[in-house]
Amino acid sequence: MTEINIVKFATQWPNYLYIITALVSGSMLAWPVLRRTMATGSAVSAHEATLMINRQDALVMDVRDSREFEKGHILNARNVPLSALEAGTADLPKQKSKPVIVSCENGDQSRRAAARLRKVGFERVFALAGGIAAWRQAGLPVGK
């Protein structure tokens, strides 16, 4: 039985190219997930959000402007426009340990808002992946 010498294998001409290729391609596959996680912390799908709302009494915070909010929003969502949140003029809940799900139209603004909420002390903040568009696409109820 022949022993495999990993160092010898890795340093031979074509083999180290294969190893480098595997490492680079693995990094490229992992990068989008890592970038999204670093930028937003945590994101939840529409399904995960409904479970959090029903089981953990999560607060839903919609950061779209009031006109967009009135066209349709997640039931019992609270409208806190991103502009008010960033300006520091938003009336935020006092319970900072309660889970908060941040939604917007397509998920772009909710990531920024989630980061801002974490900065002001909210412990469990989640951006709704895909925003209200993903919520509607999942066939979940929308209030007006």
MODELLER restraints for C-alpha pairs under 7 A, 6 or more apart:
rsr = mdl.restraints
at = mdl.atoms
rsr.add(forms.Gaussian(group=physical.xy_distance, feature=features.Distance(at['CA:9:A'], at['CA:15:A']), mean=6.56, stdev=0.5))
rsr.add(forms.Gaussian(group=physical.xy_distance, feature=features.Distance(at['CA:10:A'], at['CA:16:A']), mean=5.00, stdev=0.5))
rsr.add(forms.Gaussian(group=physical.xy_distance, feature=features.Distance(at['CA:40:A'], at['CA:111:A']), mean=5.23, stdev=0.5))
rsr.add(forms.Gaussian(group=physical.xy_distance, feature=features.Distance(at['CA:40:A'], at['CA:114:A']), mean=6.70, stdev=0.5))
rsr.add(forms.Gaussian(group=physical.xy_distance, feature=features.Distance(at['CA:40:A'], at['CA:115:A']), mean=6.21, stdev=0.5))
rsr.add(forms.Gaussian(group=physical.xy_distance, feature=features.Distance(at['CA:42:A'], at['CA:126:A']), mean=5.19, stdev=0.5))
rsr.add(forms.Gaussian(group=physical.xy_distance, feature=features.Distance(at['CA:42:A'], at['CA:127:A']), mean=6.53, stdev=0.5))
rsr.add(forms.Gaussian(group=physical.xy_distance, feature=features.Distance(at['CA:43:A'], at['CA:126:A']), mean=5.08, stdev=0.5))
rsr.add(forms.Gaussian(group=physical.xy_distance, feature=features.Distance(at['CA:43:A'], at['CA:127:A']), mean=4.60, stdev=0.5))
rsr.add(forms.Gaussian(group=physical.xy_distance, feature=features.Distance(at['CA:43:A'], at['CA:128:A']), mean=5.78, stdev=0.5))
rsr.add(forms.Gaussian(group=physical.xy_distance, feature=features.Distance(at['CA:43:A'], at['CA:129:A']), mean=5.66, stdev=0.5))
rsr.add(forms.Gaussian(group=physical.xy_distance, feature=features.Distance(at['CA:44:A'], at['CA:126:A']), mean=6.26, stdev=0.5))
rsr.add(forms.Gaussian(group=physical.xy_distance, feature=features.Distance(at['CA:44:A'], at['CA:127:A']), mean=6.22, stdev=0.5))
rsr.add(forms.Gaussian(group=physical.xy_distance, feature=features.Distance(at['CA:44:A'], at['CA:128:A']), mean=5.23, stdev=0.5))
rsr.add(forms.Gaussian(group=physical.xy_distance, feature=features.Distance(at['CA:44:A'], at['CA:129:A']), mean=5.62, stdev=0.5))
rsr.add(forms.Gaussian(group=physical.xy_distance, feature=features.Distance(at['CA:45:A'], at['CA:128:A']), mean=6.03, stdev=0.5))
rsr.add(forms.Gaussian(group=physical.xy_distance, feature=features.Distance(at['CA:45:A'], at['CA:129:A']), mean=5.29, stdev=0.5))
rsr.add(forms.Gaussian(group=physical.xy_distance, feature=features.Distance(at['CA:46:A'], at['CA:128:A']), mean=6.74, stdev=0.5))
rsr.add(forms.Gaussian(group=physical.xy_distance, feature=features.Distance(at['CA:46:A'], at['CA:134:A']), mean=6.72, stdev=0.5))
rsr.add(forms.Gaussian(group=physical.xy_distance, feature=features.Distance(at['CA:46:A'], at['CA:135:A']), mean=5.43, stdev=0.5))
rsr.add(forms.Gaussian(group=physical.xy_distance, feature=features.Distance(at['CA:52:A'], at['CA:58:A']), mean=5.66, stdev=0.5))
rsr.add(forms.Gaussian(group=physical.xy_distance, feature=features.Distance(at['CA:58:A'], at['CA:98:A']), mean=6.53, stdev=0.5))
rsr.add(forms.Gaussian(group=physical.xy_distance, feature=features.Distance(at['CA:58:A'], at['CA:99:A']), mean=4.80, stdev=0.5))
rsr.add(forms.Gaussian(group=physical.xy_distance, feature=features.Distance(at['CA:58:A'], at['CA:100:A']), mean=5.50, stdev=0.5))
rsr.add(forms.Gaussian(group=physical.xy_distance, feature=features.Distance(at['CA:58:A'], at['CA:101:A']), mean=6.78, stdev=0.5))
rsr.add(forms.Gaussian(group=physical.xy_distance, feature=features.Distance(at['CA:59:A'], at['CA:99:A']), mean=6.31, stdev=0.5))
rsr.add(forms.Gaussian(group=physical.xy_distance, feature=features.Distance(at['CA:59:A'], at['CA:100:A']), mean=4.79, stdev=0.5))
rsr.add(forms.Gaussian(group=physical.xy_distance, feature=features.Distance(at['CA:59:A'], at['CA:101:A']), mean=6.14, stdev=0.5))
rsr.add(forms.Gaussian(group=physical.xy_distance, feature=features.Distance(at['CA:60:A'], at['CA:77:A']), mean=4.72, stdev=0.5))
rsr.add(forms.Gaussian(group=physical.xy_distance, feature=features.Distance(at['CA:60:A'], at['CA:78:A']), mean=6.16, stdev=0.5))
rsr.add(forms.Gaussian(group=physical.xy_distance, feature=features.Distance(at['CA:60:A'], at['CA:100:A']), mean=5.85, stdev=0.5))
rsr.add(forms.Gaussian(group=physical.xy_distance, feature=features.Distance(at['CA:60:A'], at['CA:101:A']), mean=4.77, stdev=0.5))
rsr.add(forms.Gaussian(group=physical.xy_distance, feature=features.Distance(at['CA:60:A'], at['CA:102:A']), mean=5.93, stdev=0.5))
rsr.add(forms.Gaussian(group=physical.xy_distance, feature=features.Distance(at['CA:61:A'], at['CA:77:A']), mean=5.59, stdev=0.5))
rsr.add(forms.Gaussian(group=physical.xy_distance, feature=features.Distance(at['CA:61:A'], at['CA:78:A']), mean=4.88, stdev=0.5))
rsr.add(forms.Gaussian(group=physical.xy_distance, feature=features.Distance(at['CA:61:A'], at['CA:79:A']), mean=5.97, stdev=0.5))
rsr.add(forms.Gaussian(group=physical.xy_distance, feature=features.Distance(at['CA:61:A'], at['CA:80:A']), mean=6.38, stdev=0.5))
rsr.add(forms.Gaussian(group=physical.xy_distance, feature=features.Distance(at['CA:61:A'], at['CA:100:A']), mean=6.91, stdev=0.5))
rsr.add(forms.Gaussian(group=physical.xy_distance, feature=features.Distance(at['CA:61:A'], at['CA:101:A']), mean=6.07, stdev=0.5))
rsr.add(forms.Gaussian(group=physical.xy_distance, feature=features.Distance(at['CA:61:A'], at['CA:102:A']), mean=4.82, stdev=0.5))
rsr.add(forms.Gaussian(group=physical.xy_distance, feature=features.Distance(at['CA:61:A'], at['CA:103:A']), mean=6.16, stdev=0.5))
rsr.add(forms.Gaussian(group=physical.xy_distance, feature=features.Distance(at['CA:62:A'], at['CA:77:A']), mean=6.25, stdev=0.5))
rsr.add(forms.Gaussian(group=physical.xy_distance, feature=features.Distance(at['CA:62:A'], at['CA:78:A']), mean=5.89, stdev=0.5))
rsr.add(forms.Gaussian(group=physical.xy_distance, feature=features.Distance(at['CA:62:A'], at['CA:79:A']), mean=4.85, stdev=0.5))
rsr.add(forms.Gaussian(group=physical.xy_distance, feature=features.Distance(at['CA:62:A'], at['CA:80:A']), mean=5.94, stdev=0.5))
rsr.add(forms.Gaussian(group=physical.xy_distance, feature=features.Distance(at['CA:62:A'], at['CA:102:A']), mean=5.85, stdev=0.5))
rsr.add(forms.Gaussian(group=physical.xy_distance, feature=features.Distance(at['CA:62:A'], at['CA:103:A']), mean=4.75, stdev=0.5))
rsr.add(forms.Gaussian(group=physical.xy_distance, feature=features.Distance(at['CA:62:A'], at['CA:104:A']), mean=5.70, stdev=0.5))
rsr.add(forms.Gaussian(group=physical.xy_distance, feature=features.Distance(at['CA:63:A'], at['CA:79:A']), mean=6.10, stdev=0.5))
rsr.add(forms.Gaussian(group=physical.xy_distance, feature=features.Distance(at['CA:63:A'], at['CA:80:A']), mean=5.05, stdev=0.5))
rsr.add(forms.Gaussian(group=physical.xy_distance, feature=features.Distance(at['CA:63:A'], at['CA:81:A']), mean=4.27, stdev=0.5))
rsr.add(forms.Gaussian(group=physical.xy_distance, feature=features.Distance(at['CA:63:A'], at['CA:82:A']), mean=4.86, stdev=0.5))
rsr.add(forms.Gaussian(group=physical.xy_distance, feature=features.Distance(at['CA:63:A'], at['CA:103:A']), mean=6.25, stdev=0.5))
rsr.add(forms.Gaussian(group=physical.xy_distance, feature=features.Distance(at['CA:63:A'], at['CA:104:A']), mean=5.50, stdev=0.5))
rsr.add(forms.Gaussian(group=physical.xy_distance, feature=features.Distance(at['CA:63:A'], at['CA:110:A']), mean=6.78, stdev=0.5))
rsr.add(forms.Gaussian(group=physical.xy_distance, feature=features.Distance(at['CA:64:A'], at['CA:81:A']), mean=5.22, stdev=0.5))
rsr.add(forms.Gaussian(group=physical.xy_distance, feature=features.Distance(at['CA:64:A'], at['CA:82:A']), mean=6.52, stdev=0.5))
rsr.add(forms.Gaussian(group=physical.xy_distance, feature=features.Distance(at['CA:64:A'], at['CA:104:A']), mean=5.42, stdev=0.5))
rsr.add(forms.Gaussian(group=physical.xy_distance, feature=features.Distance(at['CA:65:A'], at['CA:81:A']), mean=5.09, stdev=0.5))
rsr.add(forms.Gaussian(group=physical.xy_distance, feature=features.Distance(at['CA:66:A'], at['CA:79:A']), mean=6.98, stdev=0.5))
rsr.add(forms.Gaussian(group=physical.xy_distance, feature=features.Distance(at['CA:69:A'], at['CA:79:A']), mean=6.88, stdev=0.5))
rsr.add(forms.Gaussian(group=physical.xy_distance, feature=features.Distance(at['CA:70:A'], at['CA:144:A']), mean=5.62, stdev=0.5))
rsr.add(forms.Gaussian(group=physical.xy_distance, feature=features.Distance(at['CA:71:A'], at['CA:144:A']), mean=6.03, stdev=0.5))
rsr.add(forms.Gaussian(group=physical.xy_distance, feature=features.Distance(at['CA:72:A'], at['CA:142:A']), mean=5.78, stdev=0.5))
rsr.add(forms.Gaussian(group=physical.xy_distance, feature=features.Distance(at['CA:72:A'], at['CA:143:A']), mean=5.45, stdev=0.5))
rsr.add(forms.Gaussian(group=physical.xy_distance, feature=features.Distance(at['CA:72:A'], at['CA:144:A']), mean=4.72, stdev=0.5))
rsr.add(forms.Gaussian(group=physical.xy_distance, feature=features.Distance(at['CA:73:A'], at['CA:142:A']), mean=5.24, stdev=0.5))
rsr.add(forms.Gaussian(group=physical.xy_distance, feature=features.Distance(at['CA:73:A'], at['CA:143:A']), mean=5.30, stdev=0.5))
rsr.add(forms.Gaussian(group=physical.xy_distance, feature=features.Distance(at['CA:73:A'], at['CA:144:A']), mean=6.39, stdev=0.5))
rsr.add(forms.Gaussian(group=physical.xy_distance, feature=features.Distance(at['CA:74:A'], at['CA:141:A']), mean=6.82, stdev=0.5))
rsr.add(forms.Gaussian(group=physical.xy_distance, feature=features.Distance(at['CA:74:A'], at['CA:142:A']), mean=4.97, stdev=0.5))
rsr.add(forms.Gaussian(group=physical.xy_distance, feature=features.Distance(at['CA:74:A'], at['CA:143:A']), mean=5.95, stdev=0.5))
rsr.add(forms.Gaussian(group=physical.xy_distance, feature=features.Distance(at['CA:75:A'], at['CA:141:A']), mean=6.95, stdev=0.5))
rsr.add(forms.Gaussian(group=physical.xy_distance, feature=features.Distance(at['CA:75:A'], at['CA:142:A']), mean=5.82, stdev=0.5))
rsr.add(forms.Gaussian(group=physical.xy_distance, feature=features.Distance(at['CA:75:A'], at['CA:143:A']), mean=5.09, stdev=0.5))
rsr.add(forms.Gaussian(group=physical.xy_distance, feature=features.Distance(at['CA:80:A'], at['CA:90:A']), mean=6.44, stdev=0.5))
rsr.add(forms.Gaussian(group=physical.xy_distance, feature=features.Distance(at['CA:82:A'], at['CA:113:A']), mean=6.43, stdev=0.5))
rsr.add(forms.Gaussian(group=physical.xy_distance, feature=features.Distance(at['CA:84:A'], at['CA:90:A']), mean=4.94, stdev=0.5))
rsr.add(forms.Gaussian(group=physical.xy_distance, feature=features.Distance(at['CA:96:A'], at['CA:121:A']), mean=6.51, stdev=0.5))
rsr.add(forms.Gaussian(group=physical.xy_distance, feature=features.Distance(at['CA:96:A'], at['CA:122:A']), mean=4.51, stdev=0.5))
rsr.add(forms.Gaussian(group=physical.xy_distance, feature=features.Distance(at['CA:96:A'], at['CA:123:A']), mean=6.12, stdev=0.5))
rsr.add(forms.Gaussian(group=physical.xy_distance, feature=features.Distance(at['CA:97:A'], at['CA:122:A']), mean=6.25, stdev=0.5))
rsr.add(forms.Gaussian(group=physical.xy_distance, feature=features.Distance(at['CA:97:A'], at['CA:123:A']), mean=5.31, stdev=0.5))
rsr.add(forms.Gaussian(group=physical.xy_distance, feature=features.Distance(at['CA:97:A'], at['CA:124:A']), mean=6.37, stdev=0.5))
rsr.add(forms.Gaussian(group=physical.xy_distance, feature=features.Distance(at['CA:98:A'], at['CA:124:A']), mean=6.65, stdev=0.5))
rsr.add(forms.Gaussian(group=physical.xy_distance, feature=features.Distance(at['CA:99:A'], at['CA:124:A']), mean=4.82, stdev=0.5))
rsr.add(forms.Gaussian(group=physical.xy_distance, feature=features.Distance(at['CA:99:A'], at['CA:125:A']), mean=5.95, stdev=0.5))
rsr.add(forms.Gaussian(group=physical.xy_distance, feature=features.Distance(at['CA:100:A'], at['CA:124:A']), mean=6.24, stdev=0.5))
rsr.add(forms.Gaussian(group=physical.xy_distance, feature=features.Distance(at['CA:100:A'], at['CA:125:A']), mean=4.83, stdev=0.5))
rsr.add(forms.Gaussian(group=physical.xy_distance, feature=features.Distance(at['CA:100:A'], at['CA:126:A']), mean=6.16, stdev=0.5))
rsr.add(forms.Gaussian(group=physical.xy_distance, feature=features.Distance(at['CA:101:A'], at['CA:125:A']), mean=6.03, stdev=0.5))
rsr.add(forms.Gaussian(group=physical.xy_distance, feature=features.Distance(at['CA:101:A'], at['CA:126:A']), mean=4.82, stdev=0.5))
rsr.add(forms.Gaussian(group=physical.xy_distance, feature=features.Distance(at['CA:101:A'], at['CA:127:A']), mean=5.71, stdev=0.5))
rsr.add(forms.Gaussian(group=physical.xy_distance, feature=features.Distance(at['CA:101:A'], at['CA:128:A']), mean=6.31, stdev=0.5))
rsr.add(forms.Gaussian(group=physical.xy_distance, feature=features.Distance(at['CA:102:A'], at['CA:110:A']), mean=5.40, stdev=0.5))
rsr.add(forms.Gaussian(group=physical.xy_distance, feature=features.Distance(at['CA:102:A'], at['CA:114:A']), mean=6.42, stdev=0.5))
rsr.add(forms.Gaussian(group=physical.xy_distance, feature=features.Distance(at['CA:102:A'], at['CA:126:A']), mean=6.12, stdev=0.5))
rsr.add(forms.Gaussian(group=physical.xy_distance, feature=features.Distance(at['CA:102:A'], at['CA:127:A']), mean=4.82, stdev=0.5))
rsr.add(forms.Gaussian(group=physical.xy_distance, feature=features.Distance(at['CA:102:A'], at['CA:128:A']), mean=5.86, stdev=0.5))
rsr.add(forms.Gaussian(group=physical.xy_distance, feature=features.Distance(at['CA:103:A'], at['CA:110:A']), mean=5.32, stdev=0.5))
rsr.add(forms.Gaussian(group=physical.xy_distance, feature=features.Distance(at['CA:103:A'], at['CA:127:A']), mean=6.28, stdev=0.5))
rsr.add(forms.Gaussian(group=physical.xy_distance, feature=features.Distance(at['CA:103:A'], at['CA:128:A']), mean=5.24, stdev=0.5))
rsr.add(forms.Gaussian(group=physical.xy_distance, feature=features.Distance(at['CA:103:A'], at['CA:131:A']), mean=5.17, stdev=0.5))
rsr.add(forms.Gaussian(group=physical.xy_distance, feature=features.Distance(at['CA:103:A'], at['CA:132:A']), mean=6.37, stdev=0.5))
rsr.add(forms.Gaussian(group=physical.xy_distance, feature=features.Distance(at['CA:104:A'], at['CA:110:A']), mean=5.51, stdev=0.5))
rsr.add(forms.Gaussian(group=physical.xy_distance, feature=features.Distance(at['CA:104:A'], at['CA:131:A']), mean=5.00, stdev=0.5))
rsr.add(forms.Gaussian(group=physical.xy_distance, feature=features.Distance(at['CA:104:A'], at['CA:132:A']), mean=5.99, stdev=0.5))
rsr.add(forms.Gaussian(group=physical.xy_distance, feature=features.Distance(at['CA:105:A'], at['CA:131:A']), mean=4.99, stdev=0.5))
rsr.add(forms.Gaussian(group=physical.xy_distance, feature=features.Distance(at['CA:105:A'], at['CA:132:A']), mean=5.07, stdev=0.5))
rsr.add(forms.Gaussian(group=physical.xy_distance, feature=features.Distance(at['CA:105:A'], at['CA:133:A']), mean=5.95, stdev=0.5))
rsr.add(forms.Gaussian(group=physical.xy_distance, feature=features.Distance(at['CA:106:A'], at['CA:130:A']), mean=4.66, stdev=0.5))
rsr.add(forms.Gaussian(group=physical.xy_distance, feature=features.Distance(at['CA:106:A'], at['CA:131:A']), mean=4.16, stdev=0.5))
rsr.add(forms.Gaussian(group=physical.xy_distance, feature=features.Distance(at['CA:106:A'], at['CA:132:A']), mean=6.28, stdev=0.5))
rsr.add(forms.Gaussian(group=physical.xy_distance, feature=features.Distance(at['CA:106:A'], at['CA:133:A']), mean=5.74, stdev=0.5))
rsr.add(forms.Gaussian(group=physical.xy_distance, feature=features.Distance(at['CA:107:A'], at['CA:128:A']), mean=6.24, stdev=0.5))
rsr.add(forms.Gaussian(group=physical.xy_distance, feature=features.Distance(at['CA:107:A'], at['CA:129:A']), mean=5.49, stdev=0.5))
rsr.add(forms.Gaussian(group=physical.xy_distance, feature=features.Distance(at['CA:107:A'], at['CA:130:A']), mean=4.60, stdev=0.5))
rsr.add(forms.Gaussian(group=physical.xy_distance, feature=features.Distance(at['CA:107:A'], at['CA:131:A']), mean=4.29, stdev=0.5))
rsr.add(forms.Gaussian(group=physical.xy_distance, feature=features.Distance(at['CA:110:A'], at['CA:127:A']), mean=5.42, stdev=0.5))
rsr.add(forms.Gaussian(group=physical.xy_distance, feature=features.Distance(at['CA:111:A'], at['CA:127:A']), mean=5.65, stdev=0.5))
rsr.add(forms.Gaussian(group=physical.xy_distance, feature=features.Distance(at['CA:114:A'], at['CA:125:A']), mean=5.93, stdev=0.5))
rsr.add(forms.Gaussian(group=physical.xy_distance, feature=features.Distance(at['CA:114:A'], at['CA:126:A']), mean=6.49, stdev=0.5))
rsr.add(forms.Gaussian(group=physical.xy_distance, feature=features.Distance(at['CA:114:A'], at['CA:127:A']), mean=6.13, stdev=0.5))
rsr.add(forms.Gaussian(group=physical.xy_distance, feature=features.Distance(at['CA:118:A'], at['CA:125:A']), mean=6.79, stdev=0.5))
